[in-house]
C-alpha cells in the first residue's frame, strides 16, 4: 500500500469518526428536547391528573389499537410492494411487510422519522449483472411510497380543518382558509421545484430526475393504479385516526367521529416537526393545545397523545424482533 493510500484511509476514517460524533450530538440534543418538552407539558397542565388518567386506562381499546397498528403496517407493506413492482424492483409481499415492520420500529426510536426508510432502501437494494448495487429504483420506490401516504394524510388534515366548525359546533376561526391552503401550496411548490430542477438544475440532478415523471405516472396513474393506491393510503390514514380515537376511548374520552377526523390529523401532523425522536413531545403539545377545543381537558389530551405514542411503539416491536432475527441469520 502506498503512502497516499494510507493517508487517504486515515482521512476517510477521520471523516467517518466526525460524522458519527455529529450524529451522536444530534441524537442527544433531540433526547434533551424531548425531555424538556414533556417536562414543560407536565408543568403547564395538571401532570398528576395525566398520570392518574394513564393509570386508569382500559385495556380493551388499547388492544384493538395494537391490532390496528399491525393492519396499518401490513397495508403499508402492500403499498410499498405495489409501488416497487411498478418500478421493476423485485420484492415479495412477505419481504415488504417484514421490512416495513423494521422500518416502522426504527422510525419510532431514531431521530428524523425517516431513518427506518433509509435502512429499508439499503437492505433491499438491487444489483445489476456485474453485482454492482442499483440504488435508484429502490430509493425511488421508498420515496414515492412515502409521498403517496403524505399527500393523502395532508389531504385528510385539510379536510379536517375544513370540518372544524362543524365538528366543534362553533364559527370557523380566523385564517382557516389560509391554514388549509398551506399544505396545498407546499405540495405545489415542491412539484414546481422538482420540475425546475429537472430542466435547469445541475447535470447530475437533471439525470437523476430525467425519468421521474414517467415513474410517477407508472406508480400513481397508469393502468388504473390510482384506485388501489388511493384505497391503501386512505385506509392507512384512517387507521392513524382510529388508533388515536381508541386511545381516547381507553381514557373514557368519547367524541363524535367527526371531531376525531377534524383534530387527530392536526395533532399527528405536528410529529413531522423534526425536533425530537418519534414526534414525542411535539405531538403531546399539539394534543394539549387542540383537543380542549372539543371540550377535552388538557391533562387528558396529553394522556391521549402519550397512549397513542405507546400503542404505536409497542405495535412496532415485532420489527425489533425481525431485525434481531435477520442479524443472527
Buried (B, 14 or more C-beta within 10 A) or exposed (E): EEEEEEEEEEEEEEEEEEEEEEEEEEBEEBBEBBEEBBEEBBEBBBBEBBBEBBEEBEEEBBEBBBEBBBBBBBBBBBBBBBBBBBBEBEBEBEBBBBBBBBBBBBBBBBBBBBBBBBBBBEBBBBEEEEEEEEEBBBBBBBBBBBBBBBBBBBBBBBEBBBBBBEBBEEEEEEEBEEBBBEBEEEBEEEEEEBEEBBEEBEEEEEEBBEBBEEBBEBBBEEEEBEEEBBEBBBBBBBBBBBBBBBBBBBBEBEBEEBBBBBBBBBBBBBBEBEEBBBBBBBBBBBBBBBBBBBEBBBBBBBBBBBBBBBBBBBBBBBBBEBBEEEEEE
